[in-house]
Amino acid sequence: GVPYSNTPHSVGFFSVVHPASVSIASLYKEAFPGNFGSRSSAFLDVQLKEGNYNKFQGALSIGLISSYLDLQGPISKGKRPTSFQFVGRTTYIDRMVKAFSYEEPQYNTGFSDYSFKISSKLSEHKKLTMAYYHSHDHYKFLNVPLINFGSTSSWDNNVASIKLSNSKSNKWLKTTSATYTQYQLENNFTGAIHTSG
């Protein structure tokens, strides 16, 4: 339920969030539902999944260009079970490109991000969830032939939400939420730092 800006990681080679943290992802190309407001082209609705309420689980993946860590499990059990999930990842494409280049590379990119979600079942029909997401990206594209321009950019996203949902009726789901979003872009071509939130 929180808008997210400048979604591509590493020029679109990586998804906005790691698949291990995704519960549902829905793409709307037209005729958006009213709760999304107006959009000019398309809208991707990504919902983070809940952690395991019964046991601790973890996964670690170390690859050639990126790695990720997935941790989840119960915080408390009993009448009000509560769980968490943390997923963090990073890429080291930029460091590899630098390591295998004889001089400073003209083109480079990299990112890191993580998400954290706590879910608590207050009753049979009520649930409280708190989620936070952070990402940092950087991109360099210098000395372009023929048009003689270049740019280095970096941007950060901070997204947080608290949501209370009530599904007492089979036909209706009532939700109350508070959200926060901050996006900051720094670009050396324009010499400006843009912040929105």
Secondary structure as UniProt FT lines:
FT   TURN            10..13
FT   HELIX           19..21
FT   STRAND          22..28
FT   HELIX           34..36
FT   STRAND          43..48
FT   STRAND          57..62
FT   STRAND          66..76
FT   STRAND          82..91
FT   HELIX           93..99
FT   STRAND          107..121
FT   STRAND          126..141
FT   TURN            145..147
FT   STRAND          151..166
FT   STRAND          174..187
FT   TURN            188..191
FT   STRAND          192..196
//
